[in-house]
């Protein structure tokens, strides 16, 4: 089976795709500082870390768990 590939059209399509990707990325606005808060956890233990201030909130979600910070579920900003 012989296929005909038009190199010019392929490169034009690739260029258009890259241009659209950059345009969308440049036009996107964030509602706050991107990446400021990091969330991590294992099993039933969770941490929220504010990378700007270094503050850490802890949460335990089991019946016999540890101490959950009182403001763990509150909005952070």
Rosetta blueprint (number, residue, H / E / L):
1 X L
2 X L
3 X L
4 X L
5 X L
6 X L
7 X H
8 X H
9 X H
10 X H
11 X H
12 X H
13 X H
14 X H
15 X H
16 X H
17 X H
18 X H
19 X H
20 X H
21 X H
22 X H
23 X H
24 X H
25 X H
26 X H
27 X H
28 X L
29 X L
30 X L
31 X L
32 X L
33 X L
34 X L
35 X L
36 X L
37 X E
38 X E
39 X E
40 X E
41 X E
42 X E
43 X L
44 X L
45 X E
46 X E
47 X E
48 X E
49 X E
50 X E
51 X L
52 X L
53 X L
54 X L
55 X L
56 X E
57 X E
58 X E
59 X E
60 X E
61 X L
62 X L
63 X L
64 X L
65 X L
66 X L
67 X L
68 X L
69 X L
70 X L
71 X L
72 X L
73 X L
74 X L
75 X L
76 X L
77 X L
